[in-house]
Amino acid sequence: MKNFFHSHKSPVSVILAIIIAGGIYFYSRIQISLFPEITFPKIKVIADNGEQPVDKMMISVTRPLENAIKQIPDLKVIRSTTSRGTCEISAFLNWDADINVNQQMLESRINQIKNDLPVSVRIEIEKMNPSILPVMGFTLESNKKTPIELNLIANYIVKPYLSQVEGVSSVRIIGGKTKEYWLVLNQQKMSTIGVTPEIIDSLLKQTNFITSNGFLSDYRRLYLTITDAGIYNKNDIENVVVKNDGKRIVTLKDIANVQVSEKIEYTKINANGKQALLVAILKQPDANLIDLSDRVEAKLQGLEKTLPKDVHLIPYYKIGRAHV
């Protein structure tokens, strides 16, 4: 054997060199992830309908969705949880089921019954795999900005900026506050002019719109005309016409007090002793986690220059080369 390696040292060296080169090449191409890319035979349906009570949510949303899910093949068990304005339904399938085909069939069934569901309900359908879990997390903090302002910064600056990174599937914003306009109605004034809360609700729905009126041609130019009846601030709401009988115009501020307030939220996040928001980054299924982390870090350097001086993104969960 010793003479064999001595007499064939050149071919053996070539073979070893090829094996080493191949190993280096495939090592550089290997995908690195926090969890293995395994798709479990489980589909989750999440429905949101604002602040609807639990009993009505169960009857109008949860049960119709459960009946639709029961009609897909390879189904084993359905488990659902219903709370105020929200329901989560998990459909467990057989291990040999084609999860992609079953998800498409489930989406088709839910689309068929959408007319039977409340108009305001929002439905999300996801198959269970590690890609739906965040791989990086940051807190958006400020000493001067309000939770409403932080929410606007997160959704209109941070989220679009980080969504540009290659390998990022989505950026989720958790927490914060949303600005709302509250109407405190004066019942005595409303009864005097014969206006009910239902009439005001209908007027606001009919007023807040932007529509196209078509094109006008003039002097070889084509003009697009639109009707802008949008409501953008407190003054616009106060000047909504409630009643016009030809003698007097009654606006909303004549019968109600318009207040700017925070939307009631049931999720509150504190970081470093003050209110903050969470920014969670989700990766695409085939993305390399280490490369994604490097791209996000590079992108954050430009994002810090864009944010206001007193607003900072602080990592609380991060995967990088130093953690491998």
C-alpha positions in Angstrom: 0.0 0.0 0.0 2.9 2.3 0.8 4.4 1.7 -2.6 1.0 2.3 -4.2 0.7 5.8 -2.8 4.4 6.5 -3.7 3.9 5.4 -7.3 0.6 7.1 -7.7 1.2 10.3 -5.7 0.3 12.6 -8.6 -3.2 11.2 -9.3 -3.9 11.0 -5.5 -2.9 14.6 -5.0 -5.1 15.7 -7.8 -8.1 13.8 -6.4 -7.5 15.2 -2.9 -7.2 18.7 -4.4 -10.5 18.2 -6.2 -12.2 17.0 -3.0 -10.9 19.9 -1.0 -11.9 22.4 -3.6 -15.3 20.9 -3.8 -15.7 21.0 0.0 -14.7 24.7 0.0 -17.1 25.5 -2.8 -20.1 23.7 -1.2 -19.3 25.2 2.2 -19.5 28.7 0.8 -22.9 27.8 -0.8 -24.4 26.3 2.3 -27.5 28.0 3.7 -27.3 29.1 7.3 -30.6 29.4 9.2 -31.6 29.6 12.9 -34.0 26.7 12.4 -34.1 24.0 9.7 -36.4 24.8 6.8 -39.2 22.3 7.7 -42.8 22.9 6.8 -45.1 21.4 9.4 -48.5 20.0 8.3 -50.3 22.9 10.0 -52.1 25.9 8.6 -53.1 28.8 10.8 -56.0 31.2 10.0 -56.1 34.5 11.9 -59.2 36.7 11.7 -59.4 40.2 13.1 -62.7 42.2 13.4 -61.8 45.1 15.6 -63.5 45.2 19.0 -66.4 42.7 18.3 -67.5 40.9 21.5 -66.5 37.3 22.0 -69.9 35.8 21.6 -70.7 37.6 18.4 -67.2 36.8 17.1 -67.8 33.1 17.7 -71.0 33.1 15.8 -70.3 35.4 12.9 -66.6 34.6 12.3 -65.2 31.5 14.1 -67.9 29.0 13.2 -68.2 29.9 9.5 -64.4 29.6 9.2 -64.3 26.3 11.0 -67.0 24.9 8.6 -65.1 26.1 5.6 -61.8 24.5 6.9 -63.5 21.2 7.5 -64.1 20.8 3.7 -60.4 20.6 2.8 -58.8 17.1 2.4 -56.2 15.5 4.7 -57.6 17.3 7.7 -57.0 15.7 11.1 -57.8 18.2 13.9 -59.1 21.8 14.1 -58.3 23.9 17.2 -59.6 27.4 17.6 -59.2 30.2 20.1 -61.6 33.2 20.1 -61.1 36.4 22.0 -62.5 40.0 21.7 -62.3 40.9 18.0 -59.9 38.1 17.1 -59.9 34.3 16.4 -57.1 31.9 15.7 -57.8 28.6 14.0 -55.1 25.9 13.6 -55.8 23.2 11.0 -53.6 20.1 11.5 -53.1 17.9 8.4 -51.6 14.5 7.7 -47.9 14.4 7.4 -48.0 13.1 3.8 -50.3 16.0 2.8 -49.3 18.6 0.2 -49.3 21.7 2.4 -49.2 24.1 -0.6 -52.2 22.6 -2.4 -54.2 22.4 0.9 -53.4 26.0 1.6 -54.7 27.1 -1.8 -57.9 25.0 -1.3 -58.4 26.5 2.1 -58.0 30.1 0.7 -60.5 29.2 -2.0 -63.0 27.9 0.5 -62.7 31.0 2.6 -63.1 33.3 -0.4 -66.3 31.6 -1.2 -67.8 32.4 2.2 -66.4 35.9 2.5 -69.8 37.4 1.7 -71.2 35.7 4.7 -68.6 37.2 7.0 -68.7 40.7 8.5 -67.4 43.3 6.0 -64.7 44.6 8.3 -63.1 41.2 9.1 -59.5 40.8 8.0 -58.1 37.2 7.4 -54.6 36.0 7.3 -53.6 32.4 6.2 -50.2 31.1 6.9 -48.5 27.6 6.7 -46.3 26.8 9.7 -42.6 26.9 9.0 -39.6 28.7 10.7 -39.9 31.6 8.2 -42.9 33.0 10.0 -40.7 33.5 13.1 -38.6 36.7 13.5 -34.9 36.3 13.1 -34.0 39.8 14.2 -35.7 42.2 16.6 -35.2 45.9 17.5 -36.9 48.4 19.8 -37.8 51.8 18.5 -37.2 54.3 21.4 -37.4 58.0 22.0 -37.2 60.3 25.0 -39.4 63.0 23.4 -41.7 61.4 20.8 -45.1 60.2 21.8 -46.3 56.6 21.1 -48.4 57.9 18.2 -45.4 59.6 16.6 -43.2 56.5 17.1 -45.9 54.4 15.4 -45.9 56.7 12.4 -42.1 56.7 12.2 -42.0 52.9 12.4 -44.7 52.3 9.7 -43.6 55.1 7.2 -39.8 55.2 7.6 -38.4 52.1 9.4 -40.6 49.5 7.8 -40.2 50.6 4.1 -36.5 51.2 4.6 -35.8 47.7 6.0 -38.1 46.0 3.6 -35.7 46.8 0.8 -33.1 44.5 2.2 -32.5 41.4 0.1 -33.8 38.3 1.8 -36.3 40.1 4.1 -39.9 38.8 3.6 -41.6 41.2 5.9 -41.1 43.7 8.7 -43.6 43.6 11.5 -44.4 46.5 13.8 -45.7 45.6 17.3 -47.0 48.1 19.8 -47.3 51.8 19.7 -50.5 53.9 19.5 -52.8 55.0 16.7 -54.4 58.4 16.6 -58.2 58.5 16.6 -60.8 61.2 16.4 -63.6 60.8 19.0 -67.0 62.5 18.6 -68.7 63.5 21.9 -72.3 64.0 20.7 -74.7 66.6 22.3 -78.0 64.7 22.5 -80.0 67.8 23.2 -78.8 69.6 20.0 -79.2 66.4 17.9 -82.8 65.9 19.0 -83.6 69.6 18.2 -82.6 69.2 14.5 -83.7 65.6 14.2 -80.3 63.9 13.8 -79.4 60.5 15.1 -75.9 58.8 15.6 -76.7 56.5 12.7 -77.2 59.5 10.4 -73.8 60.9 11.5 -72.1 57.5 10.9 -73.6 57.2 7.4 -72.5 60.8 6.6 -68.9 60.2 7.6 -68.8 57.0 5.5 -70.2 58.9 2.5 -67.9 61.9 2.9 -64.5 60.4 3.2 -63.6 59.5 -0.4 -61.6 60.4 -3.5 -63.1 59.6 -6.9 -62.2 60.4 -10.5 -64.7 62.3 -12.6 -63.0 61.5 -15.9 -61.0 63.5 -18.4 -61.5 66.9 -20.0 -59.9 67.9 -23.3 -59.0 71.5 -23.8 -56.5 73.2 -26.1 -54.9 69.9 -27.0 -54.4 69.0 -23.4 -56.1 66.2 -21.4 -57.0 67.0 -17.8 -57.9 64.5 -15.2 -60.6 65.8 -12.8 -61.2 64.3 -9.3 -63.5 65.0 -6.4 -61.5 65.1 -3.1 -63.9 64.7 -0.1 -61.2 63.2 2.1 -61.1 63.8 5.8 -57.5 64.5 6.9 -57.6 66.5 10.1 -59.8 67.7 13.0 -60.9 70.8 11.1 -62.2 68.6 8.2 -64.3 66.5 10.6 -65.7 69.5 12.4 -66.9 71.1 9.0 -68.7 68.0 7.8 -72.2 69.1 6.8 -74.8 67.2 8.8 -77.9 69.0 7.6 -78.7 71.7 5.0 -82.4 72.7 4.7 -81.8 75.8 2.6 -82.1 78.1 5.6 -79.2 76.9 7.7 -76.2 74.7 7.4 -75.5 72.5 10.4 -72.0 71.1 10.7 -70.6 68.5 13.0 -69.0 71.0 15.3 -72.4 72.5 16.0 -73.7 69.2 17.6 -70.6 67.4 18.7 -67.2 68.0 20.3 -64.4 66.5 18.2 -61.4 65.2 20.3 -58.1 63.8 19.3 -57.3 60.7 21.3 -55.3 57.5 21.3 -56.8 54.2 20.1 -57.4 51.7 22.9 -54.6 49.1 22.5 -54.3 45.9 24.5 -50.6 45.4 23.8 -48.2 47.6 25.7 -44.5 47.4 25.3 -41.9 49.0 27.6 -38.2 49.1 26.9 -35.5 50.6 29.2 -38.2 52.1 31.4 -40.3 53.9 28.7 -42.9 53.0 26.1 -41.4 51.7 22.8 -42.3 49.7 19.7 -40.9 46.4 18.5 -39.6 46.0 15.0 -39.4 42.3 14.0 -37.7 41.1 10.8 -38.8 37.9 9.0 -36.6 36.3 6.4 -37.5 34.6 3.2 -37.5 30.8 3.3 -34.3 30.2 1.3 -32.4 33.3 2.6 -29.0 32.9 4.2 -29.4 34.1 7.8 -25.8 35.3 8.2 -25.8 37.2 4.9 -29.2 38.7 5.8 -27.9 39.9 9.1 -24.9 41.6 7.5 -27.2 43.3 5.0 -29.5 44.6 7.7 -26.6 45.9 9.7 -25.4 47.8 6.7 -28.8 49.2 6.0 -29.2 50.3 9.6 -26.3 52.7 9.3 -28.2 54.6 6.6 -31.4 54.4 8.5 -29.9 56.0 11.7 -29.1 59.1 9.6 -32.7 59.3 8.3 -34.4 59.0 11.7 -34.9 62.0 14.0 -32.1 62.6 16.3 -33.9 61.5 19.5 -35.2 58.3 17.9 -33.0 55.1 18.0 -33.3 51.5 16.9 -31.8 49.3 19.7 -31.4 45.5 19.0 -32.8 43.1 21.5 -32.5 39.9 19.4 -30.0 39.6 16.7 -28.2 36.9 14.8 -24.7 37.6 13.4 -21.4 36.0 12.5 -20.2 36.4 16.1 -23.0 34.2 17.3 -22.3 31.3 14.9 
